[in-house]
């Protein structure tokens, strides 16, 4: 396991803080939270935000996972890509073909209009920090207003996670291979290391 910029707390200390703050224990086992728990209130705020978008949002799980994986690819965040690669498939209904197609989704034929609207919004927010009126209208029409609000919040949140993971050089979990399934890194990964 490579070392991050900040020494992670021990698993025991992270689990102790998780219990004290009443947080979701499986998160405490992740390197991102073992790093963030150096600042417990920040870790709690991020945990609460993630859990609300994961389990209480109107945006469907599959669409959210496509968005997260696209963010991981575009931003060169190996940590985000490796974390969501298995759960997107095993829990949230994404196919391997869809996840690999996210690398160049515009030329892929595996996405429907709803997927394309969400991915267009993702790319616009990542590129420009804003959505065009046409993209918002398309998302709202295809996903609904509440789900579109969740979409924007999800894009912003997982971009935050990408920046934290990359900025702190959070190492991959033990035993996890880089850039599954084929080890082909995002072109943006090299930009972060420079």
CORDAMO-V552937 format. One line per field, one symbol per residue. phi: phi as a letter, one per 20 degrees, with the letter a starting at -180 (. if undefined). A space follows every 10 residues. Layout:
# CORDAMO-V552937
phi = ???
This chain:
# CORDAMO-V552937
phi = .feefcffff gffffffffg emefggffee gfefefffcg ffgfffgfff ffffcceeff gffgfgffff fgffemeggf fffegfffef ddneegffff fffbffeede deffgfffff fgfffffdmb dfgffgffff fednffffff ffffgffffg fgfffffelf fffgmeeflf edmfffgfff ffff
